[in-house]
């Protein structure tokens, strides 16, 4: 059984969610206008590292407390954290008044180069172009990067394009993605004082 309990602070662009299933137990909170502070406690150390990078480079505040059935594998935990992060972003942004909406960011990590392009569109779509030299980083399966990003984009209701142009080290390639994701989201969700209402000719996002 799934139990989602979302709470939104009307005075801040922040939100929190609790998700408990037979596979995972997660409490996650996100402040969009933060200072790059993360408190992360999950059973997936590599994901902790990536979320810390995402938070720091996006200047968000992120708290994740997660337990999952890692005795099976990391899949459910990674997937459900992506779901919760997407839900909190969507809730925190509210009606999206005044945001820039779009962003495109390149981030190099030594020999690797990643690009993340975002439209905070309320139309979930995900495109992913990445080929890694190895199937795992330590005990972490690289196929879970796709799973995390896809579920995040779906629940946040954003259009997300992720392209790793090249690289030789799998860790570097994934790290560049998460840094670029943080920076692109920071730009796309930032307030543009020139924007009246929402940045759409439809009048709604």
HELIX and SHEET records of a PDB file:
HELIX    1   1 UNK A   45  UNK A   58  1                                  14    
HELIX    2   2 UNK A   75  UNK A   93  1                                  19    
HELIX    3   3 UNK A  143  UNK A  156  1                                  14    
HELIX    4   4 UNK A  170  UNK A  189  1                                  20    
SHEET    1   A 5 UNK A   3  UNK A   9  0                                        
SHEET    2   A 5 UNK A  14  UNK A  20 -1                                        
SHEET    3   A 5 UNK A  24  UNK A  31 -1                                        
SHEET    4   A 5 UNK A  61  UNK A  68 -1                                        
SHEET    5   A 5 UNK A  37  UNK A  41  1                                        
SHEET    1   B 4 UNK A 102  UNK A 109  0                                        
SHEET    2   B 4 UNK A 112  UNK A 119 -1                                        
SHEET    3   B 4 UNK A 159  UNK A 166 -1                                        
SHEET    4   B 4 UNK A 125  UNK A 129  1                                        
SHEET    1   C 2 UNK A 136  UNK A 137  0                                        
SHEET    2   C 2 UNK A 140  UNK A 141 -1                                        
END                                                                             
